[in-house]
Amino acid sequence: MRESFLHYLWRTRRFDMLDLQTTLHQSVQILHPGEYNTHSGPDFFNARLSIDGTLWAGNVEMHLYASEWLGHQHDKDPAYDSVILHVVLKEDLPVFRPDGSRIPCLELEHRIPEPLLHRYVQLESAQTWIPCQSSFADAPEIIKNQWLDRVLIERMEEKTKTVQHLLDHTGHHWEEVLYQTIARNFGLKINMDPFEMLARTLPIKLLARHRQQPHQLEALIFGQAGFLDAPFLDPYPQLLIREYHHLSHKYQLNPLRKEQWKFFRLRPSSFPTIRLAQFSALIQQTDHLLATLLECNSPSEMKALFKVTPANYWADHFQFDTPSIQQEKSLSKEFIDLLLINAVAPFLFFYGQHKGIDRPQDQAFMLLESLPPETNSMVKIWKTMGCTCSNAFQTQALIHLKTRYCDHRRCLDCAIGNALLK
């Protein structure tokens, strides 16, 4: 059993409340259980209790065993001096305040309903993909849908922490924040870090000066990424080297190391060289992207902004000096969808939240609802459990549910888990 189960019992008062008494046989009435505290300090703040006929207002602390009070060194922490009740599974040791008075203790060991305890143990000990896999289908659909809506917002808020970090470090330059957010996600997971470093060394203001000179723009991006550090035979990379040599001196640029980019196990169409060429085309073809995004009236208009094609050289190359069969190198529909899910939607959500404007947040949710469901391995398993998803809004919610709740066995914090316990 985890201590969180005691928190759950106290919050929901789903234990035997008849004739409550402390271990010293003092009567206890719960007038208000208090406010659940998920940070440091006592577990519940501002509780109101009647203990032996006396009204008490203060905090409640919980442990499986009373001796954990000393194990956690609460006796040395003034934050716990205002605890008015110690709720435990079993009192194996009396606990005292600094003034020597004994803290009233309530034992729950024999007050937990057997069916509830049985269901909890089943969830806690399950070795399945998610703890409630055998009973997930039994949860009411309305509970599932409402909870998925809630965890989707949690996921958006979690993703916007990165956006907030960028906002703080760019002096609240929103265009730069959007540019860096998109750059990070151009690398997906495998090349996210070098793409982020590249964007930080090449601010959007600098690139905007060369938007009308595609060769210079691509030279800056490839040179700064470290891909122009060797002699080439093709005229095109030779041109880029000359341009970068001039521009790097002009702007005092220090390039990344080429070794920071990963090619291993990537399909040629996903090579960082191709992504950099596509990224260059996006910067060249989109001016004032933030304002343009905010003016979009439909998801299709947003998608159209990312339909870009790199320079002709890349039509028959995946790397410099290595010819290949001619192949379209535009951003694929699937890749654009990923950019919209992981970069654009969280950015719009945060922008609207930060500015106090509803429209960008509405755009973010409308965008997710318009995009097709993701097809990764996690979503496929959810599908086998009866979760039929029709859009990215739902798949993003399910991904968050699995990674932030199920994987950490937070069934007691989950509305679906609560419904199954009932």
C-alpha positions, 0 to 999 in steps of 0.5 A: 500500500502507498501513502497516497491511498490514505490521502485518497481515503481522507479526501473522499472519506471512503472509510468507516466514519462511525464512532471515529476515535483517536488511539487515546479514545478521543472522539473525532468529527471531520468538519472539513478534511482540508486542502490537499497539498501536493508540495512540501509540508503537511498533506492537508492544510486548513482542516477543521476537526472536532477532537474530544469536543474541542474545535481545532483548525490546522493541518493533517499529516499522513503516514502508513506507520506513525514512526515515519514521522521521525523517519521523515524528520518532521519533528525537526521541521517547524512546518509540522508544528501546526499538525492537529491530527496524525492519520496513519494506517497503524500507530506503532509509535506515539508522536509528540510536538516540540512542547511535549504534547502528544499529537492525536492519532487516527488509525485507519487499519480496520476502517477500510472497506474490504471491497475497496481495499481489494480493488486498490490492491488489484490496481497496485499489483497489476503487471499489465500495460496499464494497471486497470487494463482488465477493467478499463472497459468497465469505466463509464464513457462519460468519465473517460471522455471528461477525463481525457479532456482534462489530461489534454489540457494538462499535456498542453500546459506541460508542453508550454513550460518549454515555451515559457522558458524560451520567452524568458530567455528571449526577452519576450520576443514572441516571433523568436520564441515561435521560431525556436519552438518550431526549430526544436521540433524539426529535429523530432526526438533524435535531432531536437538538441542540435536543432535547438542549438542551431536556432539559438545561434541564428536568431530569426532577426539575423535570418530575416535579413537574408530571406531574399537571398536563398543561397545566403540563408541556406549557407547560414543554416548549413554552415552554422550546423557544421556541414560546410567544414569539408571541400566539396566537388559540387558547385552548389556546396562550394557556393554555400561555403563561400557565402558562409565564410563571408557571413560567419566573419560578418556576424562572428559565428561559431558553428556546431560540430557536424558530429552532433547530428544523428543519421543512424537508423534514419531514413534518407528522407529524414536525414538532418541535411534534408531537414535543414534544407526544408527548414531553410525553405520554411524560413525563406517562404514565411515572413512574420509567421506569428502574425500569419498564424494568428490570422488563420481562420482554419487548420487548413490555412495553418497547414498550407504555411508549412507546405514548402520545398527546398532548393532544387539541389536537394531534388536529387541529393540527400547529402552534399556530393552524393547524387541520388534518384530524383525525389520530391523533398517537400515536407510530408503531410505526416511531418507537418502534422507532427509540427502542428501537434508538438510545436504550433498547437502548444505555442498558440495555447500558451500565447492565448493563455499568456495574453489572456486571449481566447482565440489562439487557444481555440485555434490550438484545440481546433487544430488538434481536433482537425488533425488525424490520430497519431499512429505510434505504438502507444496509440495502437495498444490503446486501440486494442483496448477499445479506444477508437480515436478520430483525431490528434486531440484524443491521441495526445490525451491518451499519450499523456494519460499513459505516460503521466498517470498509468506508468506512475500508477497514479490511479488515485489521481485519475478519474478513471481509476477513481470510477473503477474503485467505486 
